[in-house]
C-alpha cells in the first residue's frame, strides 16, 4: 500500500480588479466564490483574509494545495453582459489572480558583527563634564556605510542602547522597501499589466466556455463557476 507523502501546505490567493470599472470589481467577488467552491470540492481549509472593493485575498491550506492552484496566476479576461447593464451590451473586463507564499513576510534582524562601534567625546553644549567623557556612541554598519551617532544622555550604556535601536530601525526600513519592491515584481511577473490583451484565460459567459491560453484546456463556464478549475489543467 502506497502512503500519501504529500504534506499540508499553504498559499494565499490574491484577486484584483483589472480593466472594466465597476464590472471588474463585481467579478472579484465572483472569482472569490469560485475559488471557495473549489476549496470545498477538494476539502481544503480556508480563510478569507480580506475582501474589499476590487480586491480579495484568501488563505488556503491542505495537501497538494500549491500543485492544485499552480495554474491560477495571471489575468482572466471576462466577456459577459454585466448584471448592471440595462441595455444588454456585452463588456470585456479583467481580473487577476496572484499566488503568494504566506511565509514570505518581512522580517529583519541586525547582524551586530556587521557593525563597528566607537566611543567618542560628546560635542556641543552641556558643560565640561560632557566633553571630558566618551559618552557619545558611533555605530557604523560596514556593508552599507550607514552611521548612527548618539549623545542623548551622559550615560554611555544608555546612548549605546539607543544607537543600536536607531540603527536597526533605519536599516529595517531600507530592507522593507527592497522587500516590497521584490514582492511587487513577483506579482507583476504573475499578472502582467492586467489589461485585456494580457490574458491567462478567456471566459465567455454567453457561449458557456472558458479557455486557458497556457495549458490549451477548455471547459464549460457552468463547470468553472462550480469551482471545477482542475478541468483547465
Secondary structure as UniProt FT lines:
FT   STRAND          8..17
FT   HELIX           22..41
FT   TURN            42..43
FT   STRAND          45..52
FT   TURN            53..54
FT   STRAND          55..63
FT   HELIX           65..68
FT   TURN            69..71
FT   STRAND          74..80
FT   TURN            83..84
FT   STRAND          91..100
FT   TURN            102..103
FT   HELIX           112..114
FT   STRAND          115..120
FT   HELIX           128..132
FT   STRAND          136..141
FT   TURN            142..145
FT   STRAND          146..150
FT   HELIX           156..191
FT   TURN            192..193
FT   TURN            196..197
FT   STRAND          201..204
FT   TURN            205..208
FT   STRAND          209..212
FT   TURN            213..215
FT   STRAND          218..219
FT   HELIX           221..224
FT   TURN            225..227
FT   HELIX           229..232
//
